Amino acid sequence: MEISPGISIDGKIRFGKPVISGTRIPVELIIGKLAGGMTYEEVMAEYEISHKDILAVLDYAAKVLSKEEIKAIG
């Protein structure tokens, strides 16, 4: 089931974690590689994904974080 453009979940793939549609590549993996310093080009070559796939990952992550609520205790 597509949960965001280019991002899907399926209980039979990666335990239901969000992946790039049509692949088994988890969103969190791509975010981690980019955060670790890999360039878009390096990620695209290593995982055989497109620039559009990376943008879909970043868009999905931004949407998820925009809904996050942080509550201060104290």
Backbone as XML, in Angstrom:
<?xml version="1.0"?>
<chain id="A" units="angstrom">
  <residue number="1" name="MET">
    <atom name="N" x="0.840" y="-1.173" z="0.000"/>
    <atom name="CA" x="0.000" y="0.000" z="0.000"/>
    <atom name="C" x="0.890" y="1.242" z="0.000"/>
  </residue>
  <residue number="2" name="GLU">
    <atom name="N" x="0.625" y="2.131" z="-0.926"/>
    <atom name="CA" x="1.395" y="3.372" z="-0.991"/>
    <atom name="C" x="0.875" y="4.333" z="0.080"/>
  </residue>
  <residue number="3" name="ILE">
    <atom name="N" x="1.792" y="4.788" z="0.956"/>
    <atom name="CA" x="1.399" y="5.689" z="2.041"/>
    <atom name="C" x="1.799" y="7.131" z="1.765"/>
  </residue>
  <residue number="4" name="SER">
    <atom name="N" x="2.618" y="7.312" z="0.766"/>
    <atom name="CA" x="3.068" y="8.628" z="0.333"/>
    <atom name="C" x="3.581" y="8.421" z="-1.090"/>
  </residue>
  <residue number="5" name="PRO">
    <atom name="N" x="3.594" y="9.435" z="-1.928"/>
    <atom name="CA" x="4.089" y="9.221" z="-3.283"/>
    <atom name="C" x="5.497" y="8.610" z="-3.295"/>
  </residue>
  <residue number="6" name="GLY">
    <atom name="N" x="5.600" y="7.405" z="-3.854"/>
    <atom name="CA" x="6.883" y="6.728" z="-3.956"/>
    <atom name="C" x="7.296" y="5.911" z="-2.751"/>
  </residue>
  <residue number="7" name="ILE">
    <atom name="N" x="6.455" y="5.894" z="-1.706"/>
    <atom name="CA" x="6.770" y="5.175" z="-0.467"/>
    <atom name="C" x="5.632" y="4.213" z="-0.146"/>
  </residue>
  <residue number="8" name="SER">
    <atom name="N" x="5.980" y="2.966" z="0.151"/>
    <atom name="CA" x="4.965" y="1.940" z="0.408"/>
    <atom name="C" x="5.260" y="1.165" z="1.679"/>
  </residue>
  <residue number="9" name="ILE">
    <atom name="N" x="4.219" y="0.511" z="2.183"/>
    <atom name="CA" x="4.389" y="-0.436" z="3.279"/>
    <atom name="C" x="3.684" y="-1.732" z="2.897"/>
  </residue>
  <residue number="10" name="ASP">
    <atom name="N" x="4.258" y="-2.823" z="3.368"/>
    <atom name="CA" x="3.699" y="-4.154" z="3.139"/>
    <atom name="C" x="4.222" y="-5.018" z="4.284"/>
  </residue>
  <residue number="11" name="GLY">
    <atom name="N" x="3.329" y="-5.615" z="5.022"/>
    <atom name="CA" x="3.725" y="-6.429" z="6.167"/>
    <atom name="C" x="4.688" y="-7.544" z="5.826"/>
  </residue>
  <residue number="12" name="LYS">
    <atom name="N" x="4.757" y="-7.929" z="4.562"/>
    <atom name="CA" x="5.638" y="-9.010" z="4.127"/>
    <atom name="C" x="7.016" y="-8.503" z="3.684"/>
  </residue>
  <residue number="13" name="ILE">
    <atom name="N" x="7.181" y="-7.199" z="3.628"/>
    <atom name="CA" x="8.456" y="-6.605" z="3.202"/>
    <atom name="C" x="9.012" y="-5.765" z="4.339"/>
  </residue>
  <residue number="14" name="ARG">
    <atom name="N" x="10.194" y="-6.136" z="4.777"/>
    <atom name="CA" x="10.893" y="-5.384" z="5.838"/>
    <atom name="C" x="10.025" y="-5.157" z="7.066"/>
  </residue>
  <residue number="15" name="PHE">
    <atom name="N" x="9.244" y="-6.166" z="7.420"/>
    <atom name="CA" x="8.401" y="-6.139" z="8.616"/>
    <atom name="C" x="7.416" y="-4.968" z="8.621"/>
  </residue>
  <residue number="16" name="GLY">
    <atom name="N" x="7.018" y="-4.515" z="7.438"/>
    <atom name="CA" x="6.032" y="-3.449" z="7.333"/>
    <atom name="C" x="6.592" y="-2.045" z="7.444"/>
  </residue>
  <residue number="17" name="LYS">
    <atom name="N" x="7.914" y="-1.919" z="7.456"/>
    <atom name="CA" x="8.510" y="-0.583" z="7.517"/>
    <atom name="C" x="8.356" y="0.111" z="6.165"/>
  </residue>
  <residue number="18" name="PRO">
    <atom name="N" x="8.323" y="1.440" z="6.149"/>
    <atom name="CA" x="8.214" y="2.162" z="4.879"/>
    <atom name="C" x="9.439" y="1.917" z="3.996"/>
  </residue>
  <residue number="19" name="VAL">
    <atom name="N" x="9.182" y="1.605" z="2.733"/>
    <atom name="CA" x="10.246" y="1.368" z="1.755"/>
    <atom name="C" x="9.960" y="2.173" z="0.489"/>
  </residue>
  <residue number="20" name="ILE">
    <atom name="N" x="10.990" y="2.325" z="-0.329"/>
    <atom name="CA" x="10.788" y="2.943" z="-1.640"/>
    <atom name="C" x="9.916" y="1.990" z="-2.446"/>
  </residue>
  <residue number="21" name="SER">
    <atom name="N" x="8.837" y="2.486" z="-2.999"/>
    <atom name="CA" x="7.895" y="1.647" z="-3.748"/>
    <atom name="C" x="8.613" y="0.835" z="-4.815"/>
  </residue>
  <residue number="22" name="GLY">
    <atom name="N" x="8.257" y="-0.454" z="-4.882"/>
    <atom name="CA" x="8.842" y="-1.341" z="-5.872"/>
    <atom name="C" x="10.194" y="-1.906" z="-5.482"/>
  </residue>
  <residue number="23" name="THR">
    <atom name="N" x="10.650" y="-1.585" z="-4.266"/>
    <atom name="CA" x="11.947" y="-2.086" z="-3.783"/>
    <atom name="C" x="11.772" y="-2.637" z="-2.373"/>
  </residue>
  <residue number="24" name="ARG">
    <atom name="N" x="12.865" y="-3.113" z="-1.810"/>
    <atom name="CA" x="12.908" y="-3.534" z="-0.413"/>
    <atom name="C" x="13.807" y="-2.581" z="0.385"/>
  </residue>
  <residue number="25" name="ILE">
    <atom name="N" x="14.025" y="-1.391" z="-0.156"/>
    <atom name="CA" x="14.954" y="-0.436" z="0.453"/>
    <atom name="C" x="14.194" y="0.455" z="1.440"/>
  </residue>
  <residue number="26" name="PRO">
    <atom name="N" x="14.512" y="0.326" z="2.751"/>
    <atom name="CA" x="13.805" y="1.114" z="3.761"/>
    <atom name="C" x="14.140" y="2.610" z="3.698"/>
  </residue>
  <residue number="27" name="VAL">
    <atom name="N" x="13.144" y="3.406" z="3.985"/>
    <atom name="CA" x="13.312" y="4.857" z="4.068"/>
    <atom name="C" x="14.427" y="5.196" z="5.047"/>
  </residue>
  <residue number="28" name="GLU">
    <atom name="N" x="14.418" y="4.558" z="6.205"/>
    <atom name="CA" x="15.401" y="4.873" z="7.247"/>
    <atom name="C" x="16.832" y="4.624" z="6.772"/>
  </residue>
  <residue number="29" name="LEU">
    <atom name="N" x="17.044" y="3.644" z="5.920"/>
    <atom name="CA" x="18.380" y="3.360" z="5.399"/>
    <atom name="C" x="18.888" y="4.515" z="4.553"/>
  </residue>
  <residue number="30" name="ILE">
    <atom name="N" x="18.043" y="5.020" z="3.677"/>
    <atom name="CA" x="18.448" y="6.124" z="2.799"/>
    <atom name="C" x="18.707" y="7.387" z="3.615"/>
  </residue>
  <residue number="31" name="ILE">
    <atom name="N" x="17.834" y="7.671" z="4.570"/>
    <atom name="CA" x="18.049" y="8.840" z="5.441"/>
    <atom name="C" x="19.377" y="8.705" z="6.180"/>
  </residue>
  <residue number="32" name="GLY">
    <atom name="N" x="19.642" y="7.527" z="6.698"/>
    <atom name="CA" x="20.889" y="7.287" z="7.431"/>
    <atom name="C" x="22.121" y="7.460" z="6.556"/>
  </residue>
  <residue number="33" name="LYS">
    <atom name="N" x="22.061" y="6.970" z="5.324"/>
    <atom name="CA" x="23.202" y="7.107" z="4.412"/>
    <atom name="C" x="23.460" y="8.569" z="4.069"/>
  </residue>
  <residue number="34" name="LEU">
    <atom name="N" x="22.400" y="9.324" z="3.823"/>
    <atom name="CA" x="22.554" y="10.750" z="3.536"/>
    <atom name="C" x="23.080" y="11.493" z="4.759"/>
  </residue>
  <residue number="35" name="ALA">
    <atom name="N" x="22.545" y="11.173" z="5.929"/>
    <atom name="CA" x="23.001" y="11.815" z="7.169"/>
    <atom name="C" x="24.453" y="11.466" z="7.464"/>
  </residue>
  <residue number="36" name="GLY">
    <atom name="N" x="24.878" y="10.288" z="7.021"/>
    <atom name="CA" x="26.256" y="9.854" z="7.234"/>
    <atom name="C" x="27.250" y="10.478" z="6.263"/>
  </residue>
  <residue number="37" name="GLY">
    <atom name="N" x="26.752" y="11.251" z="5.306"/>
    <atom name="CA" x="27.640" y="11.970" z="4.420"/>
    <atom name="C" x="27.688" y="11.494" z="2.983"/>
  </residue>
  <residue number="38" name="MET">
    <atom name="N" x="26.959" y="10.423" z="2.666"/>
    <atom name="CA" x="26.937" y="9.986" z="1.264"/>
    <atom name="C" x="26.207" y="11.024" z="0.427"/>
  </residue>
  <residue number="39" name="THR">
    <atom name="N" x="26.646" y="11.194" z="-0.799"/>
    <atom name="CA" x="25.972" y="12.115" z="-1.708"/>
    <atom name="C" x="24.779" y="11.410" z="-2.348"/>
  </residue>
  <residue number="40" name="TYR">
    <atom name="N" x="23.903" y="12.194" z="-2.951"/>
    <atom name="CA" x="22.781" y="11.606" z="-3.684"/>
    <atom name="C" x="23.306" y="10.605" z="-4.713"/>
  </residue>
  <residue number="41" name="GLU">
    <atom name="N" x="24.340" y="11.016" z="-5.440"/>
    <atom name="CA" x="24.881" y="10.169" z="-6.504"/>
    <atom name="C" x="25.409" y="8.847" z="-5.953"/>
  </residue>
  <residue number="42" name="GLU">
    <atom name="N" x="26.090" y="8.884" z="-4.804"/>
    <atom name="CA" x="26.611" y="7.661" z="-4.193"/>
    <atom name="C" x="25.477" y="6.732" z="-3.762"/>
  </residue>
  <residue number="43" name="VAL">
    <atom name="N" x="24.456" y="7.303" z="-3.163"/>
    <atom name="CA" x="23.304" y="6.507" z="-2.724"/>
    <atom name="C" x="22.590" y="5.908" z="-3.937"/>
  </residue>
  <residue number="44" name="MET">
    <atom name="N" x="22.403" y="6.717" z="-4.966"/>
    <atom name="CA" x="21.722" y="6.234" z="-6.173"/>
    <atom name="C" x="22.497" y="5.078" z="-6.801"/>
  </residue>
  <residue number="45" name="ALA">
    <atom name="N" x="23.809" y="5.180" z="-6.846"/>
    <atom name="CA" x="24.628" y="4.124" z="-7.445"/>
    <atom name="C" x="24.633" y="2.868" z="-6.579"/>
  </residue>
  <residue number="46" name="GLU">
    <atom name="N" x="24.770" y="3.039" z="-5.267"/>
    <atom name="CA" x="24.863" y="1.876" z="-4.375"/>
    <atom name="C" x="23.563" y="1.076" z="-4.310"/>
  </residue>
  <residue number="47" name="TYR">
    <atom name="N" x="22.425" y="1.776" z="-4.332"/>
    <atom name="CA" x="21.137" y="1.095" z="-4.153"/>
    <atom name="C" x="20.310" y="1.022" z="-5.433"/>
  </residue>
  <residue number="48" name="GLU">
    <atom name="N" x="20.869" y="1.501" z="-6.525"/>
    <atom name="CA" x="20.195" y="1.484" z="-7.822"/>
    <atom name="C" x="18.800" y="2.117" z="-7.752"/>
  </residue>
  <residue number="49" name="ILE">
    <atom name="N" x="18.771" y="3.320" z="-7.195"/>
    <atom name="CA" x="17.534" y="4.092" z="-7.107"/>
    <atom name="C" x="17.723" y="5.404" z="-7.857"/>
  </residue>
  <residue number="50" name="SER">
    <atom name="N" x="16.627" y="6.106" z="-8.063"/>
    <atom name="CA" x="16.681" y="7.363" z="-8.817"/>
    <atom name="C" x="16.687" y="8.576" z="-7.880"/>
  </residue>
  <residue number="51" name="HIS">
    <atom name="N" x="16.987" y="9.699" z="-8.478"/>
    <atom name="CA" x="16.919" y="10.969" z="-7.745"/>
    <atom name="C" x="15.495" y="11.174" z="-7.222"/>
  </residue>
  <residue number="52" name="LYS">
    <atom name="N" x="14.516" y="10.812" z="-8.034"/>
    <atom name="CA" x="13.112" y="10.922" z="-7.641"/>
    <atom name="C" x="12.824" y="10.074" z="-6.395"/>
  </residue>
  <residue number="53" name="ASP">
    <atom name="N" x="13.447" y="8.893" z="-6.296"/>
    <atom name="CA" x="13.273" y="8.035" z="-5.115"/>
    <atom name="C" x="13.809" y="8.724" z="-3.862"/>
  </residue>
  <residue number="54" name="ILE">
    <atom name="N" x="14.966" y="9.345" z="-3.984"/>
    <atom name="CA" x="15.547" y="10.043" z="-2.823"/>
    <atom name="C" x="14.638" y="11.190" z="-2.398"/>
  </residue>
  <residue number="55" name="LEU">
    <atom name="N" x="14.124" y="11.927" z="-3.361"/>
    <atom name="CA" x="13.217" y="13.028" z="-3.018"/>
    <atom name="C" x="11.938" y="12.510" z="-2.355"/>
  </residue>
  <residue number="56" name="ALA">
    <atom name="N" x="11.454" y="11.356" z="-2.782"/>
    <atom name="CA" x="10.274" y="10.753" z="-2.150"/>
    <atom name="C" x="10.573" y="10.390" z="-0.698"/>
  </residue>
  <residue number="57" name="VAL">
    <atom name="N" x="11.764" y="9.852" z="-0.448"/>
    <atom name="CA" x="12.184" y="9.506" z="0.916"/>
    <atom name="C" x="12.221" y="10.770" z="1.780"/>
  </residue>
  <residue number="58" name="LEU">
    <atom name="N" x="12.854" y="11.814" z="1.279"/>
    <atom name="CA" x="12.969" y="13.053" z="2.051"/>
    <atom name="C" x="11.605" y="13.697" z="2.293"/>
  </residue>
  <residue number="59" name="ASP">
    <atom name="N" x="10.743" y="13.662" z="1.296"/>
    <atom name="CA" x="9.394" y="14.210" z="1.443"/>
    <atom name="C" x="8.621" y="13.446" z="2.514"/>
  </residue>
  <residue number="60" name="TYR">
    <atom name="N" x="8.702" y="12.119" z="2.466"/>
    <atom name="CA" x="8.009" y="11.300" z="3.465"/>
    <atom name="C" x="8.544" y="11.595" z="4.865"/>
  </residue>
  <residue number="61" name="ALA">
    <atom name="N" x="9.858" y="11.663" z="5.013"/>
    <atom name="CA" x="10.454" y="11.938" z="6.323"/>
    <atom name="C" x="10.017" y="13.311" z="6.849"/>
  </residue>
  <residue number="62" name="ALA">
    <atom name="N" x="9.978" y="14.293" z="5.980"/>
    <atom name="CA" x="9.552" y="15.630" z="6.386"/>
    <atom name="C" x="8.103" y="15.624" z="6.861"/>
  </residue>
  <residue number="63" name="LYS">
    <atom name="N" x="7.241" y="14.884" z="6.154"/>
    <atom name="CA" x="5.834" y="14.807" z="6.553"/>
    <atom name="C" x="5.676" y="14.117" z="7.900"/>
  </residue>
  <residue number="64" name="VAL">
    <atom name="N" x="6.432" y="13.053" z="8.123"/>
    <atom name="CA" x="6.353" y="12.336" z="9.397"/>
    <atom name="C" x="6.829" y="13.240" z="10.534"/>
  </residue>
  <residue number="65" name="LEU">
    <atom name="N" x="7.940" y="13.928" z="10.329"/>
    <atom name="CA" x="8.469" y="14.802" z="11.377"/>
    <atom name="C" x="7.568" y="15.997" z="11.645"/>
  </residue>
  <residue number="66" name="SER">
    <atom name="N" x="6.860" y="16.457" z="10.636"/>
    <atom name="CA" x="5.985" y="17.611" z="10.838"/>
    <atom name="C" x="4.818" y="17.277" z="11.763"/>
  </residue>
  <residue number="67" name="LYS">
    <atom name="N" x="4.508" y="16.009" z="11.904"/>
    <atom name="CA" x="3.410" y="15.582" z="12.775"/>
    <atom name="C" x="3.876" y="15.228" z="14.183"/>
  </residue>
  <residue number="68" name="GLU">
    <atom name="N" x="5.191" y="15.197" z="14.388"/>
    <atom name="CA" x="5.744" y="14.825" z="15.684"/>
    <atom name="C" x="5.442" y="15.894" z="16.729"/>
  </residue>
  <residue number="69" name="GLU">
    <atom name="N" x="5.047" y="15.440" z="17.898"/>
    <atom name="CA" x="4.793" y="16.352" z="19.001"/>
    <atom name="C" x="5.798" y="16.094" z="20.105"/>
  </residue>
  <residue number="70" name="ILE">
    <atom name="N" x="6.374" y="17.175" z="20.607"/>
    <atom name="CA" x="7.339" y="17.082" z="21.696"/>
    <atom name="C" x="6.738" y="17.803" z="22.888"/>
  </residue>
  <residue number="71" name="LYS">
    <atom name="N" x="6.694" y="17.101" z="23.997"/>
    <atom name="CA" x="6.117" y="17.687" z="25.205"/>
    <atom name="C" x="7.192" y="17.808" z="26.268"/>
  </residue>
  <residue number="72" name="ALA">
    <atom name="N" x="7.349" y="19.009" z="26.774"/>
    <atom name="CA" x="8.330" y="19.258" z="27.834"/>
    <atom name="C" x="7.737" y="18.809" z="29.167"/>
  </residue>
  <residue number="73" name="ILE">
    <atom name="N" x="8.555" y="18.150" z="29.929"/>
    <atom name="CA" x="8.141" y="17.709" z="31.265"/>
    <atom name="C" x="9.019" y="18.430" z="32.267"/>
  </residue>
  <residue number="74" name="GLY">
    <atom name="N" x="8.388" y="19.023" z="33.221"/>
    <atom name="CA" x="9.250" y="19.644" z="34.205"/>
    <atom name="C" x="8.642" y="20.793" z="34.839"/>
  </residue>
</chain>
